[in-house]
Amino acid sequence: MKLTNFAGLALACLLACNVAGLAAPAAAQAADPVQAIQSAADPARLQSLLAAWQASSDPDAAFYAGLILHNLAIQDAARWAESAVASLAAYRGGRYAALALAYRGSAVTLLASVDNQRGNVVAASSRLNSGFALMDQAVLLDGQDLAIRFLRLENGLAISETTPFSRQPAITADLQAIGLAEASLDPASRALYYLACARLKLLQRQAAAALACLYRAIDCAPQSAAGRQARQLLARLEE
Amino acid sequence: MPFRGKIGGLVLLWLVAWATFGQAPGQPAAIGSADPAAKINISLVRFIIDDSVYNWRDPAAMPEREANGLSHPAMVASFLDFRPGDQLAEADLRRRAGAAEARLAGSGCFYAPSVLVLPSNRDPQARLVVISLREGFRWRFGGGNAFGLVGLDNFGGLRRSWRLYAGANLAGAEYADGLLFGLPLEAAGSALYSNSLLGGLLPFHRFEAEASLAWRPHPDWRLGINLDARYMDLLPDQPAAAWFPAGSWLSPGLAATLAARFRFPGQAFSLNLAGNGSAGLSLAAWPVAAELDWLAAVQAQASGRLAAIVGNEFFALALQASAGWSAGSLPLNRRFDLASTADAAVRSALSFSQASPDRFLLANIELRGPALRFFIPPFFNTYLKLFLFADLALAERQTLDPAALPEALRLNAAPETAGAYFLEAFGGGLRFGFDAPVNTHFTLHAGVNRSGVWGIGLVGSGGFD
């Protein structure tokens, strides 16, 4: 019995993770551990990074380790999500306080997917609620951080599409915040933005507007993850 | 749940509403069609159930589901009043898509149902209908005073359901198959035991067995027959013995049933019409041990309800008219009940002597306010809704003499003329409950009549719709 199908949630997190460093200049990104983590998709590479950060005395090490665990949890939530929550909860630094809160919330929603797969609907619903509360707090702390906005946006869309719980007000707020900064987005992030717009329009039964947004997402970055997802969604809406 | 339809003649009402609201008021303009009356062709209906995609192109060949237990595409299709190959006006198809979405959501079997009408990239005069939904939480839990229930909806993914009741005053089971032999047929059966030993005015044990079969020519229409047998053992030493003597009563019955619903969505206001009714014969045989005059024991009974709700998410005017007629004196377990029938009662304090007439006309009028919605963790999608109501009833009791009852059972009685009397209630109430995934609804109401007598009640219903 399913409260929800969380398959889209993991993909959503993965897409949103990739924009975590989107506002940083290219030179800064090269030295940014967050960017290094987000660019590592291979589980083995992520696990070697995890070992390195868990052994590190860097004040932000708990955040980096938590981020890695979160990304591993996207691929295997049952194995990694609990550790991701613990690591991100243990982070006491100030530099990534809001982002850590947002990823912690996202990891909690991944735990909800594990509960759901095990048939524990009550625990899944409770965790889902807790996860979104953490992401809402993160937005309150730093509403200008587009990575946080994207993360909450993708989680909100996935839940609104698959459960009776609607996150449409938060989705709309996140899209507005990201839309204001659209000019500064790279093509892949812009594709992700238009894909999210399309999904919201589908929730609102505005089929023509949704199709237009999907075409726009594909135009922005056809080879990006969001571009590919837009093509898949479009294929379901076309004969 | 067993199908419990009742009779109602809705054709005239439907024609009036259709003439008033026209074709699908408020629908968006047609896609790529200059003439709104021009017919388009449904080339494909696509079901997206969780991650499974089914394309229904040949109306005679429903796709097979990917695995047992998942909702069958035929189950989803049973909520639709269109199919591939249908030629419809664009606006008509959009209206039907909206109604199908409302039916799927109202079934409680799915999360996030969505029915989209999209242009075909193969033919400008063709349309693709995409129905996407998620499997819902199928278990049902509930209960009442001294009993609990557990049940399962969409059992096996085939529009079947069952309920089990257990407790001190209610026990039994119900089963229904809404897609019998894969056809638009609904079969249902139930066997229930109940008693009033925890505080009822009349102490009894009751057994009821019921079977019904209905044909569903349209997702919102049902036409069927209902067969039941009601047995009641009324215990001695009760105050209404003059009306309902102690002993065992057995009453088999057969009734024809009809139910229909019409939806007229609009941008500013929507109109919903619903009606149900039944007409049948029953054998009032009591007490079981006594010699029976079979001819005199056969009784006819008919009842029906029509409801109209016009409004939007902020305000609604809800009107319901009910009527009941019985030919002769019916046993207690077949009598009409104006005091405690869910959604069709006079909501003030009624005298026992006037609560179960032989004939009645009843109007329930409600002004309903907007719903206040909030979430109670972990999963209670809670709502609160205030309403004002007026209930007016004209009733007649032909066969039972109130003078035979003790004074206590005639308390608060309205004035009578040759057994006819008028009942009324004016008041307000609060509807509250939990939407999906819990799907439990309650109404708390308080009403007063012209004599200033108040009545307060709590029923497990979200109101007529």
Interface residues (C-beta under 8 A of the other chain):
Chain A: M1 K2 L3 T4 N5 A7 V121 V122 A123 S125 S126 N129 S130 S160 E161 T162 T163 P164 F165 L202 L203 R205 A207 A208 L211 R236 L237 E238 E239
Chain B: I31 S43 L44 R46 I48 D50 D51 V53 Y111 A112 S114 L116 V117 L118 S120 N121 R122 A126 L128 V130 S132 R134 E135 G136 F137 R138 W139 F375 P377 P378 F379 N381 D435 A436 P437
